[in-house]
Amino acid sequence: MKRIVTILVLVLGALILVDGVFIVPYSTDHNILILGNFKFVVKGYISHGVIRINSNTDFANQAAAEGWPGDGTQSSPYMISGYDIDAHRAGNAIYIGNTTVYFVIENCHLHNASHHSDPYFVGVGLTLYNVVNGKIKYNTINSNGWGGIRMYKSSKNIIWNNIFSNNYDGIALYHSNNNTISNNIISDNGFDLYIESSNKNIISKNTISNSYWGIHLIDSNSNVIKSNLISNNTDYGIYIDLNNSYNIIYYNSFYYNHGSEYSYSPSHIQAHDRSSNNYWNSTTGIGNYWLDWADNNNTNDQNHDGIVDWPYKIGNSVGVKDYYPLKSTSLKNVLSHPMNLTAIVGKGYINLTWKPPVYGKNTVTRYQIYRNGVPIKYVSAFQLWYNDTNVTSEKNYSYYVTAVNPNGESIKSNEVNATPLEVSSAPQNSQTTGEDYYTKLAWIISGAIIIGTIIGVAYLLYRRKRKTIVTSKNK
């Protein structure tokens, strides 16, 4: 087979084009040639025709004929590596369908697919149709008429550390769940990442830039979008359409999307969410970094917890916000809120317990307890509880806790409401009923209620000055 050598050049860390090849930052997995101030990434490809696999048996037969080695693994299926596949305008450079075996596709260049006839010939570099257990890594997938990778009804696949450019879609998922898309450079496509009717996927640590929409979700739920760099997209960095729920978007960095600049403008909000049940921050109190919001003035983090003091409004008509926008792209200066505040009530007291912040917990010097919005007590960083005895029985109180470090005070924890107990009154309406060999005693309990449950109340029964203990469980 003819060997093709592609030289990728890096100049000053910028993305450039050399002889029509899209260049990205080099990886330690490639050979590096240094000439003066220039770094060359040298890849050797073997020219190969298009590959079409449509079952586990088909995969095994082609692997034997081609000499594809293991470690795909379990335990040790197939690896496709080192090919330059020019699809010559066919439907796919590689098509894999209806497989469950483990496989890896790595260090390949997939390009020039364009013929479109759903669902099998879709004009993309790589199609995965009803596939599980695939790992796609270190590939360059560019210049395909419809897409870099399209996944249909596929799950438990990993798309990691690839380059996608100059495709209609960089990566597209349809009815595909529980996949991981991580550490890819997805840039200069029509749409970088498209997710339709796909749930519980993880989208993390990707560079997503220079498209119309960076990420577009339709009818998709419970996906996690975190730690991505999303920049310079013509319209929104993330666009969430109708009928999407429980997607979590946090610790992403947004730069210059939708025409935004350093200064905030309501006409150039960087993301849009037409649904109302998604979360633009984590449960630990971490939102996203928005350049236009974090840097528009120097006084927007007055408590110095690393969180901008005002939520970032997400473009929509349903009031969606990032409630914890980050002041910096780094979490090292972030002090998130204490976690899982709970309250237990008793006679004349309310006992509070909580967990430390997820971010900045090692910097905490003390915790501040608030009752009804007023600070009432500091406790040390090593004390994760407080017993409030300055309370009145049957009066309701509201509490929250903040963490404090040398830089300032965190935002508040979750709030809890609690009502301390009153002393149990005497049993009412006691009655006796004589039976053969025994006497039946009955009474009405006057006990304390916590969230609808009778707490353990004990009673003392006296007969001729001898007492017997009876609990509320065996009365």
C-alpha positions, 0 to 999 in steps of 0.5 A: 500500500502507498504510504502517505506522510502528512506534516503538521506544523505548529507556529506559536501555539496557533491553529494554522493550515498547511497544504490544506491540512488543519493543524492543532496543538501537538500531542505527546503521543506523536513524534515531534520534529523541531527545526528552529522555532518550528515544531513538526508533528509527523504522522505516517498514514497508509492509504486504504479504501473505505471500510464497511463492517456490519456485524460482529462476524463481519468484523472478525472476518475483516480483521483476520483478512486485514491483519488488524491486531488486538487490543480493542480490548475485551479481551483483545478484539480489534484495532484499526490504525494508521490509515488515510481513507479518502472516501472519494465522495462515497457515503462513509470513510468507515461505517461500523454497524450492529456490533458489540465487540470492543474496538479502537480506531486510532491515528487515522485520517478520514476525509472526502465522504459526501454521498448522502442516503440515510441511514447507512450512507450519510456523507461522514468520515465515520458512522457508528450505527447500533454500536457499543464498546468503540473507542475513537482516538487520535484521528483527524476527521475533516472535509466531509460533506455531512459530518465528522462522526455520526452515531445512531442508536449507539452507546458506551462509546468513547470519542477522545482526543480527535480533530474535527474540522471543515465538516457540516457537523463535527460530531452528531448523536441521534438516539445515542446514550451513555457515550463520552466525548472528551478532549477533542478539538471540534472547530470550523464546522458548520455545527460543531456538536449536535445532540438529538434524542440522546441522553446521559452522555458526557461532553467534557474538555473539548475545544469547540469553536468557529461554527454557527452553534457550538453545541445544539441539543434537541429532545435530549435529557440528563447530559453533562456538559462540563469543562469545555472551551467554547469560543467564537461561534457565530450564534450561540456557544450552546443552544438548547431547544425545546423539550430538553430536561435535566442537562447539567452545564458547568465549568465551561469557558465561553468567549466571544460567542454570539458577537459578545466582547469583554463588556456585557450586552443583553443583545449578545448573550453567549448561550440560549435555553428554550427549555426550563428544566436544565441546570447551568451550574453544578450541585456544588455551586459551580457555574460557568466562566463568561468572559463578558460577565466576569471581566466587565468590572472589578467589583462584581465579586465583593465577597471574594468567593470566586463567584460573580455576585449576580447570575448570568441570564441565559438567552430565553423567554423562561428565566433560565440563569447561571446562578454561580458564574465564575470570576476566573477560569480557574477553580483554585480561588473558588470557595463553594458553599457548604453542602447538605445542611440538615436539621434535627429538632428536640425539646428546646433545641435545633441541631444543625449538621452540614458537609464542607464545600467541594471547592476550597474546603482546605482554605476554610477558617470558619463557618457562619450560621444564619438564623432567619437571615441573621448571623448568630454564630461562628464555628471553627472549620473543623466543626460541621455542626451547631446546636441552637438552644436559643429557640422557642418551642413550636416556633419555626426557624430558617437556617443556612450556613456559609464558609469563610476563608481569608479571601471572603465568605461563600454563597449560602448553603441550602436552607432548612426550616425547623420547629423545636419540640414542646414537652410531651403532655400527659396521655389522654382518655386512658381506659381499662377493659377487663378480659380473662387473665389480663386487663387491657389499657388504652390511651391517646398519645400526645407526642411530637411530630417530625415530617409526619412521623411520631418520634419515639415516646416512652410511657411509664405504667404503674401498678402497686408502685411498680413501673413498666416502660412502654414505648410508642411502638408497643403501646 
